[in-house]
Amino acid sequence: MCSVGDAFGVDVADSLDTKSCKCKDCGNQFQGMGKRIICPTCQSRNVEVV
């Protein structure tokens, strides 16, 4: 895929099995997937699925 000029968005969250997660260390809430979810903000593995 090639893009020139404006940015484009690809919304794949609807087609993937994502889980709502919250980091117990920094409180960041995000969408995660997989068995070993890592907080994208602080890189902690201390994450709970909410």
ModelCIF file with pLDDT and N, C-alpha, C, O atoms, coordinates in Angstrom:
data_MODEL
#
_entry.id   MODEL 
#
_entity.id                         1 
_entity.type                       polymer 
_entity.pdbx_number_of_molecules   1 
#
_entity_poly.entity_id                      1 
_entity_poly.type                           'polypeptide(L)' 
_entity_poly.nstd_linkage                   no 
_entity_poly.nstd_monomer                   no 
_entity_poly.pdbx_seq_one_letter_code       MCSVGDAFGVDVADSLDTKSCKCKDCGNQFQGMGKRIICPTCQSRNVEVV 
_entity_poly.pdbx_seq_one_letter_code_can   MCSVGDAFGVDVADSLDTKSCKCKDCGNQFQGMGKRIICPTCQSRNVEVV 
_entity_poly.pdbx_strand_id                 A 
#
loop_
_entity_poly_seq.entity_id 
_entity_poly_seq.num 
_entity_poly_seq.mon_id 
_entity_poly_seq.hetero 
1 1  MET n 
1 2  CYS n 
1 3  SER n 
1 4  VAL n 
1 5  GLY n 
1 6  ASP n 
1 7  ALA n 
1 8  PHE n 
1 9  GLY n 
1 10 VAL n 
1 11 ASP n 
1 12 VAL n 
1 13 ALA n 
1 14 ASP n 
1 15 SER n 
1 16 LEU n 
1 17 ASP n 
1 18 THR n 
1 19 LYS n 
1 20 SER n 
1 21 CYS n 
1 22 LYS n 
1 23 CYS n 
1 24 LYS n 
1 25 ASP n 
1 26 CYS n 
1 27 GLY n 
1 28 ASN n 
1 29 GLN n 
1 30 PHE n 
1 31 GLN n 
1 32 GLY n 
1 33 MET n 
1 34 GLY n 
1 35 LYS n 
1 36 ARG n 
1 37 ILE n 
1 38 ILE n 
1 39 CYS n 
1 40 PRO n 
1 41 THR n 
1 42 CYS n 
1 43 GLN n 
1 44 SER n 
1 45 ARG n 
1 46 ASN n 
1 47 VAL n 
1 48 GLU n 
1 49 VAL n 
1 50 VAL n 
#
_struct_asym.id          A 
_struct_asym.entity_id   1 
#
loop_
_ma_qa_metric.id 
_ma_qa_metric.mode 
_ma_qa_metric.name 
_ma_qa_metric.software_group_id 
_ma_qa_metric.type 
1 global pLDDT . pLDDT 
2 local  pLDDT . pLDDT 
#
_ma_qa_metric_global.metric_id      1 
_ma_qa_metric_global.metric_value   85.64 
_ma_qa_metric_global.model_id       1 
_ma_qa_metric_global.ordinal_id     1 
#
loop_
_ma_qa_metric_local.label_asym_id 
_ma_qa_metric_local.label_comp_id 
_ma_qa_metric_local.label_seq_id 
_ma_qa_metric_local.metric_id 
_ma_qa_metric_local.metric_value 
_ma_qa_metric_local.model_id 
_ma_qa_metric_local.ordinal_id 
A MET 1  2 60.00 1 1  
A CYS 2  2 65.00 1 2  
A SER 3  2 63.00 1 3  
A VAL 4  2 68.00 1 4  
A GLY 5  2 69.00 1 5  
A ASP 6  2 71.00 1 6  
A ALA 7  2 67.00 1 7  
A PHE 8  2 66.00 1 8  
A GLY 9  2 68.00 1 9  
A VAL 10 2 64.00 1 10 
A ASP 11 2 67.00 1 11 
A VAL 12 2 62.00 1 12 
A ALA 13 2 55.00 1 13 
A ASP 14 2 64.00 1 14 
A SER 15 2 75.00 1 15 
A LEU 16 2 81.00 1 16 
A ASP 17 2 85.00 1 17 
A THR 18 2 89.00 1 18 
A LYS 19 2 93.00 1 19 
A SER 20 2 96.00 1 20 
A CYS 21 2 96.00 1 21 
A LYS 22 2 97.00 1 22 
A CYS 23 2 97.00 1 23 
A LYS 24 2 97.00 1 24 
A ASP 25 2 97.00 1 25 
A CYS 26 2 97.00 1 26 
A GLY 27 2 97.00 1 27 
A ASN 28 2 96.00 1 28 
A GLN 29 2 97.00 1 29 
A PHE 30 2 96.00 1 30 
A GLN 31 2 94.00 1 31 
A GLY 32 2 93.00 1 32 
A MET 33 2 91.00 1 33 
A GLY 34 2 91.00 1 34 
A LYS 35 2 90.00 1 35 
A ARG 36 2 93.00 1 36 
A ILE 37 2 94.00 1 37 
A ILE 38 2 95.00 1 38 
A CYS 39 2 96.00 1 39 
A PRO 40 2 95.00 1 40 
A THR 41 2 95.00 1 41 
A CYS 42 2 96.00 1 42 
A GLN 43 2 96.00 1 43 
A SER 44 2 96.00 1 44 
A ARG 45 2 96.00 1 45 
A ASN 46 2 97.00 1 46 
A VAL 47 2 96.00 1 47 
A GLU 48 2 96.00 1 48 
A VAL 49 2 94.00 1 49 
A VAL 50 2 93.00 1 50 
#
loop_
_atom_site.group_PDB 
_atom_site.id 
_atom_site.type_symbol 
_atom_site.label_atom_id 
_atom_site.label_alt_id 
_atom_site.label_comp_id 
_atom_site.label_asym_id 
_atom_site.label_entity_id 
_atom_site.label_seq_id 
_atom_site.pdbx_PDB_ins_code 
_atom_site.Cartn_x 
_atom_site.Cartn_y 
_atom_site.Cartn_z 
_atom_site.occupancy 
_atom_site.B_iso_or_equiv 
_atom_site.pdbx_formal_charge 
_atom_site.auth_seq_id 
_atom_site.auth_comp_id 
_atom_site.auth_asym_id 
_atom_site.auth_atom_id 
_atom_site.pdbx_PDB_model_num 
ATOM 1   N N  . MET A 1 1  ? 0.850   -1.168  0.000  1.00 60.00 ? 1  MET A N  1 
ATOM 2   C CA . MET A 1 1  ? 0.000   0.000   0.000  1.00 60.00 ? 1  MET A CA 1 
ATOM 3   C C  . MET A 1 1  ? 0.893   1.227   0.000  1.00 60.00 ? 1  MET A C  1 
ATOM 4   O O  . MET A 1 1  ? 1.905   1.272   0.700  1.00 60.00 ? 1  MET A O  1 
ATOM 5   N N  . CYS A 1 2  ? 0.522   2.193   -0.769 1.00 65.00 ? 2  CYS A N  1 
ATOM 6   C CA . CYS A 1 2  ? 1.300   3.409   -0.886 1.00 65.00 ? 2  CYS A CA 1 
ATOM 7   C C  . CYS A 1 2  ? 0.386   4.604   -0.634 1.00 65.00 ? 2  CYS A C  1 
ATOM 8   O O  . CYS A 1 2  ? -0.769  4.610   -1.061 1.00 65.00 ? 2  CYS A O  1 
ATOM 9   N N  . SER A 1 3  ? 0.898   5.600   0.052  1.00 63.00 ? 3  SER A N  1 
ATOM 10  C CA . SER A 1 3  ? 0.111   6.796   0.323  1.00 63.00 ? 3  SER A CA 1 
ATOM 11  C C  . SER A 1 3  ? 0.992   8.016   0.131  1.00 63.00 ? 3  SER A C  1 
ATOM 12  O O  . SER A 1 3  ? 2.132   8.065   0.594  1.00 63.00 ? 3  SER A O  1 
ATOM 13  N N  . VAL A 1 4  ? 0.451   8.975   -0.546 1.00 68.00 ? 4  VAL A N  1 
ATOM 14  C CA . VAL A 1 4  ? 1.155   10.235  -0.750 1.00 68.00 ? 4  VAL A CA 1 
ATOM 15  C C  . VAL A 1 4  ? 0.219   11.345  -0.317 1.00 68.00 ? 4  VAL A C  1 
ATOM 16  O O  . VAL A 1 4  ? -0.952  11.345  -0.698 1.00 68.00 ? 4  VAL A O  1 
ATOM 17  N N  . GLY A 1 5  ? 0.703   12.285  0.466  1.00 69.00 ? 5  GLY A N  1 
ATOM 18  C CA . GLY A 1 5  ? -0.134  13.412  0.870  1.00 69.00 ? 5  GLY A CA 1 
ATOM 19  C C  . GLY A 1 5  ? -0.769  13.196  2.210  1.00 69.00 ? 5  GLY A C  1 
ATOM 20  O O  . GLY A 1 5  ? -0.074  12.951  3.196  1.00 69.00 ? 5  GLY A O  1 
ATOM 21  N N  . ASP A 1 6  ? -2.087  13.281  2.266  1.00 71.00 ? 6  ASP A N  1 
ATOM 22  C CA . ASP A 1 6  ? -2.823  13.199  3.519  1.00 71.00 ? 6  ASP A CA 1 
ATOM 23  C C  . ASP A 1 6  ? -2.672  11.835  4.178  1.00 71.00 ? 6  ASP A C  1 
ATOM 24  O O  . ASP A 1 6  ? -2.485  10.816  3.512  1.00 71.00 ? 6  ASP A O  1 
ATOM 25  N N  . ALA A 1 7  ? -2.759  11.844  5.510  1.00 67.00 ? 7  ALA A N  1 
ATOM 26  C CA . ALA A 1 7  ? -2.739  10.602  6.265  1.00 67.00 ? 7  ALA A CA 1 
ATOM 27  C C  . ALA A 1 7  ? -4.065  9.884   6.084  1.00 67.00 ? 7  ALA A C  1 
ATOM 28  O O  . ALA A 1 7  ? -5.078  10.509  5.770  1.00 67.00 ? 7  ALA A O  1 
ATOM 29  N N  . PHE A 1 8  ? -4.059  8.595   6.276  1.00 66.00 ? 8  PHE A N  1 
ATOM 30  C CA . PHE A 1 8  ? -5.278  7.815   6.172  1.00 66.00 ? 8  PHE A CA 1 
ATOM 31  C C  . PHE A 1 8  ? -5.397  6.956   7.415  1.00 66.00 ? 8  PHE A C  1 
ATOM 32  O O  . PHE A 1 8  ? -4.405  6.691   8.094  1.00 66.00 ? 8  PHE A O  1 
ATOM 33  N N  . GLY A 1 9  ? -6.605  6.523   7.709  1.00 68.00 ? 9  GLY A N  1 
ATOM 34  C CA . GLY A 1 9  ? -6.839  5.710   8.884  1.00 68.00 ? 9  GLY A CA 1 
ATOM 35  C C  . GLY A 1 9  ? -7.300  4.325   8.508  1.00 68.00 ? 9  GLY A C  1 
ATOM 36  O O  . GLY A 1 9  ? -8.078  4.146   7.571  1.00 68.00 ? 9  GLY A O  1 
ATOM 37  N N  . VAL A 1 10 ? -6.819  3.354   9.238  1.00 64.00 ? 10 VAL A N  1 
ATOM 38  C CA . VAL A 1 10 ? -7.253  1.982   9.060  1.00 64.00 ? 10 VAL A CA 1 
ATOM 39  C C  . VAL A 1 10 ? -7.814  1.534   10.394 1.00 64.00 ? 10 VAL A C  1 
ATOM 40  O O  . VAL A 1 10 ? -7.092  1.483   11.389 1.00 64.00 ? 10 VAL A O  1 
ATOM 41  N N  . ASP A 1 11 ? -9.097  1.208   10.423 1.00 67.00 ? 11 ASP A N  1 
ATOM 42  C CA . ASP A 1 11 ? -9.745  0.792   11.660 1.00 67.00 ? 11 ASP A CA 1 
ATOM 43  C C  . ASP A 1 11 ? -9.849  -0.725  11.674 1.00 67.00 ? 11 ASP A C  1 
ATOM 44  O O  . ASP A 1 11 ? -10.774 -1.290  11.092 1.00 67.00 ? 11 ASP A O  1 
ATOM 45  N N  . VAL A 1 12 ? -8.913  -1.381  12.330 1.00 62.00 ? 12 VAL A N  1 
ATOM 46  C CA . VAL A 1 12 ? -8.922  -2.827  12.394 1.00 62.00 ? 12 VAL A CA 1 
ATOM 47  C C  . VAL A 1 12 ? -9.423  -3.338  13.741 1.00 62.00 ? 12 VAL A C  1 
ATOM 48  O O  . VAL A 1 12 ? -9.570  -4.546  13.930 1.00 62.00 ? 12 VAL A O  1 
ATOM 49  N N  . ALA A 1 13 ? -9.687  -2.424  14.683 1.00 55.00 ? 13 ALA A N  1 
ATOM 50  C CA . ALA A 1 13 ? -10.115 -2.828  16.023 1.00 55.00 ? 13 ALA A CA 1 
ATOM 51  C C  . ALA A 1 13 ? -11.436 -3.582  15.986 1.00 55.00 ? 13 ALA A C  1 
ATOM 52  O O  . ALA A 1 13 ? -11.659 -4.463  16.817 1.00 55.00 ? 13 ALA A O  1 
ATOM 53  N N  . ASP A 1 14 ? -12.310 -3.261  15.053 1.00 64.00 ? 14 ASP A N  1 
ATOM 54  C CA . ASP A 1 14 ? -13.602 -3.940  14.978 1.00 64.00 ? 14 ASP A CA 1 
ATOM 55  C C  . ASP A 1 14 ? -13.464 -5.383  14.496 1.00 64.00 ? 14 ASP A C  1 
ATOM 56  O O  . ASP A 1 14 ? -14.282 -6.230  14.853 1.00 64.00 ? 14 ASP A O  1 
ATOM 57  N N  . SER A 1 15 ? -12.452 -5.672  13.699 1.00 75.00 ? 15 SER A N  1 
ATOM 58  C CA . SER A 1 15 ? -12.312 -7.006  13.153 1.00 75.00 ? 15 SER A CA 1 
ATOM 59  C C  . SER A 1 15 ? -11.412 -7.906  14.002 1.00 75.00 ? 15 SER A C  1 
ATOM 60  O O  . SER A 1 15 ? -11.364 -9.114  13.771 1.00 75.00 ? 15 SER A O  1 
ATOM 61  N N  . LEU A 1 16 ? -10.704 -7.345  14.971 1.00 81.00 ? 16 LEU A N  1 
ATOM 62  C CA . LEU A 1 16 ? -9.826  -8.133  15.831 1.00 81.00 ? 16 LEU A CA 1 
ATOM 63  C C  . LEU A 1 16 ? -10.481 -8.365  17.184 1.00 81.00 ? 16 LEU A C  1 
ATOM 64  O O  . LEU A 1 16 ? -11.383 -7.626  17.580 1.00 81.00 ? 16 LEU A O  1 
ATOM 65  N N  . ASP A 1 17 ? -10.025 -9.394  17.892 1.00 85.00 ? 17 ASP A N  1 
ATOM 66  C CA . ASP A 1 17 ? -10.552 -9.725  19.214 1.00 85.00 ? 17 ASP A CA 1 
ATOM 67  C C  . ASP A 1 17 ? -9.790  -8.909  20.256 1.00 85.00 ? 17 ASP A C  1 
ATOM 68  O O  . ASP A 1 17 ? -8.840  -9.400  20.865 1.00 85.00 ? 17 ASP A O  1 
ATOM 69  N N  . THR A 1 18 ? -10.211 -7.663  20.455 1.00 89.00 ? 18 THR A N  1 
ATOM 70  C CA . THR A 1 18 ? -9.526  -6.794  21.415 1.00 89.00 ? 18 THR A CA 1 
ATOM 71  C C  . THR A 1 18 ? -10.273 -6.803  22.748 1.00 89.00 ? 18 THR A C  1 
ATOM 72  O O  . THR A 1 18 ? -11.469 -7.085  22.810 1.00 89.00 ? 18 THR A O  1 
ATOM 73  N N  . LYS A 1 19 ? -9.533  -6.486  23.807 1.00 93.00 ? 19 LYS A N  1 
ATOM 74  C CA . LYS A 1 19 ? -10.100 -6.441  25.148 1.00 93.00 ? 19 LYS A CA 1 
ATOM 75  C C  . LYS A 1 19 ? -9.838  -5.066  25.746 1.00 93.00 ? 19 LYS A C  1 
ATOM 76  O O  . LYS A 1 19 ? -8.777  -4.480  25.534 1.00 93.00 ? 19 LYS A O  1 
ATOM 77  N N  . SER A 1 20 ? -10.810 -4.557  26.491 1.00 96.00 ? 20 SER A N  1 
ATOM 78  C CA . SER A 1 20 ? -10.596 -3.309  27.207 1.00 96.00 ? 20 SER A CA 1 
ATOM 79  C C  . SER A 1 20 ? -9.731  -3.598  28.417 1.00 96.00 ? 20 SER A C  1 
ATOM 80  O O  . SER A 1 20 ? -10.058 -4.468  29.224 1.00 96.00 ? 20 SER A O  1 
ATOM 81  N N  . CYS A 1 21 ? -8.630  -2.875  28.548 1.00 96.00 ? 21 CYS A N  1 
ATOM 82  C CA . CYS A 1 21 ? -7.658  -3.139  29.606 1.00 96.00 ? 21 CYS A CA 1 
ATOM 83  C C  . CYS A 1 21 ? -7.339  -1.859  30.365 1.00 96.00 ? 21 CYS A C  1 
ATOM 84  O O  . CYS A 1 21 ? -7.492  -0.746  29.862 1.00 96.00 ? 21 CYS A O  1 
ATOM 85  N N  . LYS A 1 22 ? -6.882  -2.070  31.620 1.00 97.00 ? 22 LYS A N  1 
ATOM 86  C CA . LYS A 1 22 ? -6.432  -0.958  32.443 1.00 97.00 ? 22 LYS A CA 1 
ATOM 87  C C  . LYS A 1 22 ? -5.124  -1.350  33.123 1.00 97.00 ? 22 LYS A C  1 
ATOM 88  O O  . LYS A 1 22 ? -5.005  -2.432  33.698 1.00 97.00 ? 22 LYS A O  1 
ATOM 89  N N  . CYS A 1 23 ? -4.163  -0.466  33.048 1.00 97.00 ? 23 CYS A N  1 
ATOM 90  C CA . CYS A 1 23 ? -2.873  -0.699  33.689 1.00 97.00 ? 23 CYS A CA 1 
ATOM 91  C C  . CYS A 1 23 ? -3.010  -0.387  35.175 1.00 97.00 ? 23 CYS A C  1 
ATOM 92  O O  . CYS A 1 23 ? -3.497  0.682   35.544 1.00 97.00 ? 23 CYS A O  1 
ATOM 93  N N  . LYS A 1 24 ? -2.576  -1.326  36.038 1.00 97.00 ? 24 LYS A N  1 
ATOM 94  C CA . LYS A 1 24 ? -2.659  -1.124  37.478 1.00 97.00 ? 24 LYS A CA 1 
ATOM 95  C C  . LYS A 1 24 ? -1.559  -0.201  37.991 1.00 97.00 ? 24 LYS A C  1 
ATOM 96  O O  . LYS A 1 24 ? -1.644  0.298   39.113 1.00 97.00 ? 24 LYS A O  1 
ATOM 97  N N  . ASP A 1 25 ? -0.542  0.028   37.191 1.00 97.00 ? 25 ASP A N  1 
ATOM 98  C CA . ASP A 1 25 ? 0.568   0.887   37.620 1.00 97.00 ? 25 ASP A CA 1 
ATOM 99  C C  . ASP A 1 25 ? 0.334   2.352   37.278 1.00 97.00 ? 25 ASP A C  1 
ATOM 100 O O  . ASP A 1 25 ? 0.503   3.215   38.139 1.00 97.00 ? 25 ASP A O  1 
ATOM 101 N N  . CYS A 1 26 ? -0.054  2.652   36.030 1.00 97.00 ? 26 CYS A N  1 
ATOM 102 C CA . CYS A 1 26 ? -0.190  4.059   35.632 1.00 97.00 ? 26 CYS A CA 1 
ATOM 103 C C  . CYS A 1 26 ? -1.638  4.478   35.391 1.00 97.00 ? 26 CYS A C  1 
ATOM 104 O O  . CYS A 1 26 ? -1.907  5.666   35.208 1.00 97.00 ? 26 CYS A O  1 
ATOM 105 N N  . GLY A 1 27 ? -2.592  3.514   35.388 1.00 97.00 ? 27 GLY A N  1 
ATOM 106 C CA . GLY A 1 27 ? -3.997  3.840   35.221 1.00 97.00 ? 27 GLY A CA 1 
ATOM 107 C C  . GLY A 1 27 ? -4.439  4.039   33.787 1.00 97.00 ? 27 GLY A C  1 
ATOM 108 O O  . GLY A 1 27 ? -5.594  4.389   33.545 1.00 97.00 ? 27 GLY A O  1 
ATOM 109 N N  . ASN A 1 28 ? -3.551  3.826   32.832 1.00 96.00 ? 28 ASN A N  1 
ATOM 110 C CA . ASN A 1 28 ? -3.889  3.987   31.422 1.00 96.00 ? 28 ASN A CA 1 
ATOM 111 C C  . ASN A 1 28 ? -4.924  2.954   31.001 1.00 96.00 ? 28 ASN A C  1 
ATOM 112 O O  . ASN A 1 28 ? -4.806  1.778   31.346 1.00 96.00 ? 28 ASN A O  1 
ATOM 113 N N  . GLN A 1 29 ? -5.946  3.389   30.252 1.00 97.00 ? 29 GLN A N  1 
ATOM 114 C CA . GLN A 1 29 ? -6.944  2.474   29.713 1.00 97.00 ? 29 GLN A CA 1 
ATOM 115 C C  . GLN A 1 29 ? -6.729  2.387   28.219 1.00 97.00 ? 29 GLN A C  1 
ATOM 116 O O  . GLN A 1 29 ? -6.548  3.400   27.542 1.00 97.00 ? 29 GLN A O  1 
ATOM 117 N N  . PHE A 1 30 ? -6.751  1.158   27.707 1.00 96.00 ? 30 PHE A N  1 
ATOM 118 C CA . PHE A 1 30 ? -6.441  0.942   26.295 1.00 96.00 ? 30 PHE A CA 1 
ATOM 119 C C  . PHE A 1 30 ? -7.057  -0.363  25.817 1.00 96.00 ? 30 PHE A C  1 
ATOM 120 O O  . PHE A 1 30 ? -7.570  -1.147  26.616 1.00 96.00 ? 30 PHE A O  1 
ATOM 121 N N  . GLN A 1 31 ? -7.006  -0.590  24.523 1.00 94.00 ? 31 GLN A N  1 
ATOM 122 C CA . GLN A 1 31 ? -7.472  -1.830  23.918 1.00 94.00 ? 31 GLN A CA 1 
ATOM 123 C C  . GLN A 1 31 ? -6.264  -2.740  23.732 1.00 94.00 ? 31 GLN A C  1 
ATOM 124 O O  . GLN A 1 31 ? -5.269  -2.341  23.127 1.00 94.00 ? 31 GLN A O  1 
ATOM 125 N N  . GLY A 1 32 ? -6.351  -3.963  24.252 1.00 93.00 ? 32 GLY A N  1 
ATOM 126 C CA . GLY A 1 32 ? -5.239  -4.898  24.132 1.00 93.00 ? 32 GLY A CA 1 
ATOM 127 C C  . GLY A 1 32 ? -5.694  -6.192  23.483 1.00 93.00 ? 32 GLY A C  1 
ATOM 128 O O  . GLY A 1 32 ? -6.890  -6.469  23.386 1.00 93.00 ? 32 GLY A O  1 
ATOM 129 N N  . MET A 1 33 ? -4.736  -6.969  23.046 1.00 91.00 ? 33 MET A N  1 
ATOM 130 C CA . MET A 1 33 ? -5.036  -8.277  22.474 1.00 91.00 ? 33 MET A CA 1 
ATOM 131 C C  . MET A 1 33 ? -3.863  -9.212  22.734 1.00 91.00 ? 33 MET A C  1 
ATOM 132 O O  . MET A 1 33 ? -2.728  -8.776  22.927 1.00 91.00 ? 33 MET A O  1 
ATOM 133 N N  . GLY A 1 34 ? -4.159  -10.490 22.734 1.00 91.00 ? 34 GLY A N  1 
ATOM 134 C CA . GLY A 1 34 ? -3.127  -11.487 22.989 1.00 91.00 ? 34 GLY A CA 1 
ATOM 135 C C  . GLY A 1 34 ? -3.149  -11.964 24.425 1.00 91.00 ? 34 GLY A C  1 
ATOM 136 O O  . GLY A 1 34 ? -3.990  -11.548 25.223 1.00 91.00 ? 34 GLY A O  1 
ATOM 137 N N  . LYS A 1 35 ? -2.197  -12.859 24.749 1.00 90.00 ? 35 LYS A N  1 
ATOM 138 C CA . LYS A 1 35 ? -2.158  -13.456 26.088 1.00 90.00 ? 35 LYS A CA 1 
ATOM 139 C C  . LYS A 1 35 ? -1.364  -12.608 27.075 1.00 90.00 ? 35 LYS A C  1 
ATOM 140 O O  . LYS A 1 35 ? -1.733  -12.522 28.246 1.00 90.00 ? 35 LYS A O  1 
ATOM 141 N N  . ARG A 1 36 ? -0.290  -11.987 26.629 1.00 93.00 ? 36 ARG A N  1 
ATOM 142 C CA . ARG A 1 36 ? 0.551   -11.191 27.530 1.00 93.00 ? 36 ARG A CA 1 
ATOM 143 C C  . ARG A 1 36 ? 0.472   -9.734  27.117 1.00 93.00 ? 36 ARG A C  1 
ATOM 144 O O  . ARG A 1 36 ? 1.276   -9.251  26.320 1.00 93.00 ? 36 ARG A O  1 
ATOM 145 N N  . ILE A 1 37 ? -0.511  -9.045  27.673 1.00 94.00 ? 37 ILE A N  1 
ATOM 146 C CA . ILE A 1 37 ? -0.775  -7.656  27.298 1.00 94.00 ? 37 ILE A CA 1 
ATOM 147 C C  . ILE A 1 37 ? 0.167   -6.734  28.070 1.00 94.00 ? 37 ILE A C  1 
ATOM 148 O O  . ILE A 1 37 ? 0.369   -6.899  29.273 1.00 94.00 ? 37 ILE A O  1 
ATOM 149 N N  . ILE A 1 38 ? 0.733   -5.775  27.367 1.00 95.00 ? 38 ILE A N  1 
ATOM 150 C CA . ILE A 1 38 ? 1.658   -4.801  27.945 1.00 95.00 ? 38 ILE A CA 1 
ATOM 151 C C  . ILE A 1 38 ? 1.065   -3.417  27.770 1.00 95.00 ? 38 ILE A C  1 
ATOM 152 O O  . ILE A 1 38 ? 0.556   -3.079  26.702 1.00 95.00 ? 38 ILE A O  1 
ATOM 153 N N  . CYS A 1 39 ? 1.135   -2.607  28.838 1.00 96.00 ? 39 CYS A N  1 
ATOM 154 C CA . CYS A 1 39 ? 0.650   -1.236  28.770 1.00 96.00 ? 39 CYS A CA 1 
ATOM 155 C C  . CYS A 1 39 ? 1.490   -0.446  27.753 1.00 96.00 ? 39 CYS A C  1 
ATOM 156 O O  . CYS A 1 39 ? 2.717   -0.434  27.850 1.00 96.00 ? 39 CYS A O  1 
ATOM 157 N N  . PRO A 1 40 ? 0.849   0.207   26.788 1.00 95.00 ? 40 PRO A N  1 
ATOM 158 C CA . PRO A 1 40 ? 1.606   0.968   25.789 1.00 95.00 ? 40 PRO A CA 1 
ATOM 159 C C  . PRO A 1 40 ? 2.240   2.235   26.343 1.00 95.00 ? 40 PRO A C  1 
ATOM 160 O O  . PRO A 1 40 ? 3.141   2.796   25.719 1.00 95.00 ? 40 PRO A O  1 
ATOM 161 N N  . THR A 1 41 ? 1.781   2.698   27.515 1.00 95.00 ? 41 THR A N  1 
ATOM 162 C CA . THR A 1 41 ? 2.323   3.931   28.085 1.00 95.00 ? 41 THR A CA 1 
ATOM 163 C C  . THR A 1 41 ? 3.567   3.671   28.931 1.00 95.00 ? 41 THR A C  1 
ATOM 164 O O  . THR A 1 41 ? 4.596   4.315   28.733 1.00 95.00 ? 41 THR A O  1 
ATOM 165 N N  . CYS A 1 42 ? 3.478   2.716   29.888 1.00 96.00 ? 42 CYS A N  1 
ATOM 166 C CA . CYS A 1 42 ? 4.603   2.502   30.816 1.00 96.00 ? 42 CYS A CA 1 
ATOM 167 C C  . CYS A 1 42 ? 5.286   1.150   30.632 1.00 96.00 ? 42 CYS A C  1 
ATOM 168 O O  . CYS A 1 42 ? 6.231   0.838   31.357 1.00 96.00 ? 42 CYS A O  1 
ATOM 169 N N  . GLN A 1 43 ? 4.824   0.337   29.675 1.00 96.00 ? 43 GLN A N  1 
ATOM 170 C CA . GLN A 1 43 ? 5.419   -0.972  29.355 1.00 96.00 ? 43 GLN A CA 1 
ATOM 171 C C  . GLN A 1 43 ? 5.252   -1.989  30.485 1.00 96.00 ? 43 GLN A C  1 
ATOM 172 O O  . GLN A 1 43 ? 5.970   -2.989  30.510 1.00 96.00 ? 43 GLN A O  1 
ATOM 173 N N  . SER A 1 44 ? 4.325   -1.763  31.421 1.00 96.00 ? 44 SER A N  1 
ATOM 174 C CA . SER A 1 44 ? 4.101   -2.686  32.534 1.00 96.00 ? 44 SER A CA 1 
ATOM 175 C C  . SER A 1 44 ? 3.239   -3.862  32.088 1.00 96.00 ? 44 SER A C  1 
ATOM 176 O O  . SER A 1 44 ? 2.377   -3.721  31.221 1.00 96.00 ? 44 SER A O  1 
ATOM 177 N N  . ARG A 1 45 ? 3.485   -5.022  32.692 1.00 96.00 ? 45 ARG A N  1 
ATOM 178 C CA . ARG A 1 45 ? 2.649   -6.199  32.447 1.00 96.00 ? 45 ARG A CA 1 
ATOM 179 C C  . ARG A 1 45 ? 1.579   -6.331  33.532 1.00 96.00 ? 45 ARG A C  1 
ATOM 180 O O  . ARG A 1 45 ? 0.808   -7.291  33.517 1.00 96.00 ? 45 ARG A O  1 
ATOM 181 N N  . ASN A 1 46 ? 1.520   -5.387  34.471 1.00 97.00 ? 46 ASN A N  1 
ATOM 182 C CA . ASN A 1 46 ? 0.543   -5.383  35.551 1.00 97.00 ? 46 ASN A CA 1 
ATOM 183 C C  . ASN A 1 46 ? -0.756  -4.776  35.030 1.00 97.00 ? 46 ASN A C  1 
ATOM 184 O O  . ASN A 1 46 ? -1.107  -3.643  35.360 1.00 97.00 ? 46 ASN A O  1 
ATOM 185 N N  . VAL A 1 47 ? -1.471  -5.564  34.199 1.00 96.00 ? 47 VAL A N  1 
ATOM 186 C CA . VAL A 1 47 ? -2.643  -5.087  33.468 1.00 96.00 ? 47 VAL A CA 1 
ATOM 187 C C  . VAL A 1 47 ? -3.825  -5.980  33.803 1.00 96.00 ? 47 VAL A C  1 
ATOM 188 O O  . VAL A 1 47 ? -3.681  -7.197  33.912 1.00 96.00 ? 47 VAL A O  1 
ATOM 189 N N  . GLU A 1 48 ? -5.003  -5.368  33.966 1.00 96.00 ? 48 GLU A N  1 
ATOM 190 C CA . GLU A 1 48 ? -6.215  -6.140  34.175 1.00 96.00 ? 48 GLU A CA 1 
ATOM 191 C C  . GLU A 1 48 ? -7.170  -5.903  33.016 1.00 96.00 ? 48 GLU A C  1 
ATOM 192 O O  . GLU A 1 48 ? -7.235  -4.811  32.451 1.00 96.00 ? 48 GLU A O  1 
ATOM 193 N N  . VAL A 1 49 ? -7.915  -6.962  32.675 1.00 94.00 ? 49 VAL A N  1 
ATOM 194 C CA . VAL A 1 49 ? -8.940  -6.851  31.645 1.00 94.00 ? 49 VAL A CA 1 
ATOM 195 C C  . VAL A 1 49 ? -10.204 -6.360  32.322 1.00 94.00 ? 49 VAL A C  1 
ATOM 196 O O  . VAL A 1 49 ? -10.651 -6.960  33.300 1.00 94.00 ? 49 VAL A O  1 
ATOM 197 N N  . VAL A 1 50 ? -10.791 -5.277  31.820 1.00 93.00 ? 50 VAL A N  1 
ATOM 198 C CA . VAL A 1 50 ? -11.999 -4.697  32.423 1.00 93.00 ? 50 VAL A CA 1 
ATOM 199 C C  . VAL A 1 50 ? -13.193 -4.873  31.524 1.00 93.00 ? 50 VAL A C  1 
ATOM 200 O O  . VAL A 1 50 ? -14.294 -4.446  31.870 1.00 93.00 ? 50 VAL A O  1 
#
